[in-house]
Amino acid sequence: MAGIGFMFYKSTLHQRITVHVLNGPEVHFKCFFIIFSLPMQIEPHDYIAELFNNILQFNNILTDFDRDIWSYISLGYFKQITKAGEIGSSTMPHKVNPIDFENSEGNLCLANAILSALSMKLPVSRMQRDLTDSTVLRNLGVGLGYSLVAYKSALQGIKKLQVNESRLIEDLEQTWEVLAEPIQTVMRRHAVPEAYEKLKELTRGREVSKQSIREFTETLDLPEEAKAILLNLTPNSYIGEAEELAKSVDEAVDLVNGFKLH
């Protein structure tokens, strides 16, 4: 069987080269076929599968983003700018639904289902002969179309977002337990024994306040400079390089704004 397959391949390759040489004798087809020395009898659509798999990964990232923003809106971290005449909930007129992100997520779900099916189906053909790809290829635009609708919906939703600073500050002021991380790290750096266990005892299952954090920090056997840094920390100021990293996103935003979806 292997011998028959090899002979079939050789005859097919020879036939292809012969046809090309007949139609373009001035072209060095032997050099060309060095790059594509093992051709198939059909175009295998592998580039389409690769492209759609990449789009799938991007769509998954955007789906995650849509869900996170939905959650941030639910928590009150973001407000949504309303438009005159815009309809909200059918039973709660005061409510502003995150409809753009929900619409984006739904369309991404449909897009990924189609793109996934296409990327798995198109490279497969019985004996490099069947025509099932013919009907499948007619749906290329469907998966891409759903993706495009999702992108537009997400962008539209982003434009409506407004940071709710008062809600963020309120949340930060009530979460002093986040300082357990830097305190434990500094304790470990200065070889304070049982750093994790001590912070666990202080924070797990307990209400942590500014006072309890300060009292705990005061008792630590740390250099005065290190202790002063910890005592000056607040949930609002414990952000590290986050501000600079966030500003660097402007470069990516400029890049995205240069490519407008019409």
N, C-alpha and C positions, 0 to 999 in steps of 0.2 A: 504493500500500500504506500509506503514511503517513497518507493521508486516511482510508482505511477504519479504520485503527487508532485514529485520533483520534475518529472518529464512534462507534466501538465503546466507547471509553473514556467519552465524553460521555454516551452512552445509559446505560451501566452506572452512572456516578456519579449521573445524574438519577434512575434507578430506585431507587438506594439511599436518596437523600435523600427521595424520595417516600414510600417505605415507612416511614421513620422519622417523617416529618411526620404521616403517617396515624395512627401509633401514639402519638405524643407531640406534639400540636400546640402545647403550651405551652412546649416547649423550642426555643431559638434554634439550630437545627441549622446555619444558615448560618455563625454565629460559630464553632461547633464545627468545621466542616469547613474553616475557614481554616487551622487547625493541621494537619489531615489532608486537605489539598486534593488529594492525588494518591493515593488509596487503591487497593489491589489488590482483587481479587475474593475473595481468601482471606487468612487470617492467615498471614503469610510465615515465622513462627517465627524471625525475625531476633533477637529478644531471647533465645531459647534458644541460638542459635549464639553470641551474644556472651557469655552466661553460661558456656557450656561452654568457650569459648576462654579465659576468665579462669581457670576451674578447671584447665584444661590447663596454663597457665603456673604456677599454684601447685603442681600435681603435679610439674612438671618441676623446680621448686626443691626440693621434698621428695625427689625421686629423687636429686638431686645431694647433698643432705644425707645421705640413707641411705647412699650410696656412700662419702662422706667418713668418716662415723662407722665404717662397716665397715673402712675402711683404718686409721683411728686405733686400732681394737681390734686389728687385725692387727699394727700396729707396737708394741702394748703401751701406748699412751698412755692407754687406758681399760681398766679391768677390768669384768667383768660380775658383778653380784651373783647368786649361785646360789640356787636354791630346792630344798628337800628333795624328793627323788623325781623331779626334773627329768631328762629323758633328753638326753644330749649326742650326740656322734658314735657311730655304730653300731659302729665298730671302735676308737675311742679314747675310752674312758670319761672320761678326765681333761679332755677338750676341752669348752669351752663355746662353742657356735656362736652367732654374732650373728643368730639365727633371726628375731628380731622385725624387724630392719632388712631382712633378705632377704625376709621375708614382705611387708613394706611395699612394697619395690621391685617385687616381682612383681605385686602387686595394682595398683600405680600403672601398670604397663605395660599391663595389661588395661584399666584404667579409661581411660587415654589413647587406646587404640586405639578404644574404643567412642565416647568423647566426641568424638574427632576425626571419626569417620565421621558422627556425628549432626550436628555443627556444619557439615559440608560438604554433607550431603544435605538437611537440612530446609528451607533457604531456596530450594531448587530444585524447581520444579514445571512440568510441561509445560503451557504455555498457561494456567497457574493453574487446572488442571483435574484432574491425576492424583491418585490416592489412595495413592501410595507412602508418603507420610508417615504414613498410618494404621498400618501395620505397624511402621514405624521408631520411632514414638512409644512403642510398647509397651516399648522398651528403655531409656527414660530412666532408670528406676530402677536398671538394671544397672550403667551407668557410674558413677552416683553411689554405688551400693552398694559397688562395688569401691574407690572413693575413700575411703569411710568406713572400710572395713576396713583400708585402708592407713594412714589417720590414727591409728586406734586402735593398730595394731601399732607404729608409730613412737613414739607416746607411751609405750606399754608398754616398749619398748626403752630409751627415755631414762631411765625410772624405775630401770632396772637398772644404769645406768652409774655407775662410780666412777673418779675421776681417779687415775691411777697416778703420783703425784708423784715417786717415786724414779726411775721410768723417764724422765720428762720432764727432770728435773735431769741425769740421766746423759747424755741426748741433747744437752742444751744445752752441757754441759761439754766435749763432743767436737766442737762445731761453732763454733769460733772464727772461721771464715771469714765468718760473718754480719756481723762487725764491719767487713768490707771496705766495706760500704755507707756507714756513718757516717764512716769515715775518708776515703773518697773525696770525700764531700760537703763535709767540712770543708776538705780540700785545695783543692777547687775554689773554695770561698768565699774562701779566702786566696790565690788565684791561684798555687797551686803548679803548675808545669808538668807535663804528662803524668800527671795524677792517675790516669786510667783505666789507662793502660799500666803504670804502676808497680804498681798493685794487681793487675792481671792477671798480671804477672810473679811476684808474690808468692804468689798463691792458685791460679791455674788449674792443675789436674793435680797439685797438691802437697798434702801433708799440712800443714794449718795448725794451729799450736799457740798457746797463750798466750804462750810465749816469742818465737816468730817475729813475732807481732803487736806485742808490746811493743818488740822490737828495731827493727822497721820504723818504728814511731811515733816512737821516740826520734831517729831520723835526719831527721825531717821539719823543714823550715824553717817553723815555725809559731810564733805567739805562745805564750808559756808557759801562759797561761790555757787556750787552745784545746787545747794538747798535754796539759795536766793532765786535762781532761775526757775526752779519748780514752784516756789511760792508765788512768783509773778505770773505763772501760766494761768490762763483761763480757757474754757472751751472755745471762746471766740478768737483767741490769739494763737491757739495751737493749730496752725495751718501749714507750717513748714514752707516749702517752695510752691505751694498750691497757687498763690496769686500770680507768680511769674509764669508758671506752667499754663495757667488759664489764659494769660495774655498772649502766649505764643500760639494759641489757637487762632488768633486773628489771621495768621498767614494762611491757614487752611481755609478759613472763611473767605478770604480774598480769592483763593483759588476756586472755591465753589461758586462764588458770585460771578466769576469770569465765565462760567458755563451755565447759561440760563436755559431753563426748560420752558419751551413755548407750547 
